[in-house]
Each structure stands twice: as C-alpha cells, then as structure tokens.
Amino acid sequence: MARKTTTGTARKTAPATPPPCEPCKGTGQVAITVRVGRKRRPVGQQDGICLTCFGTGTADS
C-alpha cells in the first residue's frame, strides 16, 4: 500500500487582533460629566469604565 506524504510544512497564521473600541478609542475609560446642585449643573469630568467594551479596549462585535 502506498503512503501519501506532504511535501510542505503547515503555515501558522498570526491571530487577528480586534479593532479598538470606538467610544474609548482603545483605552477602556471614558470621561463622565459630574453634575452637582439642585439644578444639576456640570462642574467637571471624571474617568469611568467604557460600557461598550467593559474596559478591555477592544471592539467585540
């Protein structure tokens, strides 16, 4: 019985990296406006976790 042999070697492909998240631009954090007072006036911003990617920075669709 004849054996079949392969002449080439298997090529390994690099894993595809997912694109960065749009709202946080890959950082995993977004600026959230801080509001105070009865009229809820904005006084500044603080960092918060990106709810689109949950802080990973990659866009998982």
TORKOL-4160 file (C-alpha; in steps of 0.2 Angstrom, whole numbers, padded with zeros to 4 digits, m for minus):
61
<pt num="1" X="0000" Y="0000" Z="0000"/>
<pt num="2" X="0007" Y="0017" Z="m0005"/>
<pt num="3" X="0008" Y="0031" Z="0008"/>
<pt num="4" X="0004" Y="0049" Z="0005"/>
<pt num="5" X="0016" Y="0061" Z="0011"/>
<pt num="6" X="0015" Y="0080" Z="0011"/>
<pt num="7" X="0029" Y="0090" Z="0004"/>
<pt num="8" X="0026" Y="0107" Z="0013"/>
<pt num="9" X="0025" Y="0112" Z="0030"/>
<pt num="10" X="0010" Y="0119" Z="0039"/>
<pt num="11" X="0010" Y="0138" Z="0039"/>
<pt num="12" X="0005" Y="0146" Z="0055"/>
<pt num="13" X="m0005" Y="0162" Z="0053"/>
<pt num="14" X="m0004" Y="0176" Z="0066"/>
<pt num="15" X="m0020" Y="0178" Z="0076"/>
<pt num="16" X="m0031" Y="0193" Z="0071"/>
<pt num="17" X="m0031" Y="0207" Z="0083"/>
<pt num="18" X="m0048" Y="0215" Z="0086"/>
<pt num="19" X="m0050" Y="0233" Z="0081"/>
<pt num="20" X="m0050" Y="0246" Z="0096"/>
<pt num="21" X="m0067" Y="0252" Z="0103"/>
<pt num="22" X="m0074" Y="0267" Z="0096"/>
<pt num="23" X="m0081" Y="0277" Z="0111"/>
<pt num="24" X="m0065" Y="0275" Z="0122"/>
<pt num="25" X="m0053" Y="0273" Z="0107"/>
<pt num="26" X="m0045" Y="0258" Z="0115"/>
<pt num="27" X="m0041" Y="0265" Z="0132"/>
<pt num="28" X="m0055" Y="0257" Z="0141"/>
<pt num="29" X="m0060" Y="0273" Z="0150"/>
<pt num="30" X="m0072" Y="0287" Z="0145"/>
<pt num="31" X="m0075" Y="0304" Z="0153"/>
<pt num="32" X="m0091" Y="0306" Z="0163"/>
<pt num="33" X="m0098" Y="0323" Z="0167"/>
<pt num="34" X="m0100" Y="0326" Z="0186"/>
<pt num="35" X="m0116" Y="0336" Z="0190"/>
<pt num="36" X="m0120" Y="0344" Z="0207"/>
<pt num="37" X="m0133" Y="0355" Z="0215"/>
<pt num="38" X="m0152" Y="0356" Z="0213"/>
<pt num="39" X="m0151" Y="0362" Z="0195"/>
<pt num="40" X="m0138" Y="0349" Z="0191"/>
<pt num="41" X="m0125" Y="0360" Z="0184"/>
<pt num="42" X="m0109" Y="0352" Z="0177"/>
<pt num="43" X="m0094" Y="0355" Z="0187"/>
<pt num="44" X="m0081" Y="0344" Z="0179"/>
<pt num="45" X="m0077" Y="0327" Z="0172"/>
<pt num="46" X="m0070" Y="0310" Z="0180"/>
<pt num="47" X="m0064" Y="0294" Z="0172"/>
<pt num="48" X="m0077" Y="0280" Z="0171"/>
<pt num="49" X="m0076" Y="0262" Z="0163"/>
<pt num="50" X="m0082" Y="0261" Z="0145"/>
<pt num="51" X="m0098" Y="0251" Z="0144"/>
<pt num="52" X="m0096" Y="0246" Z="0126"/>
<pt num="53" X="m0081" Y="0236" Z="0129"/>
<pt num="54" X="m0081" Y="0234" Z="0148"/>
<pt num="55" X="m0064" Y="0241" Z="0150"/>
<pt num="56" X="m0055" Y="0229" Z="0138"/>
<pt num="57" X="m0052" Y="0242" Z="0124"/>
<pt num="58" X="m0056" Y="0230" Z="0110"/>
<pt num="59" X="m0072" Y="0231" Z="0100"/>
<pt num="60" X="m0081" Y="0214" Z="0101"/>
<pt num="61" X="m0095" Y="0213" Z="0089"/>
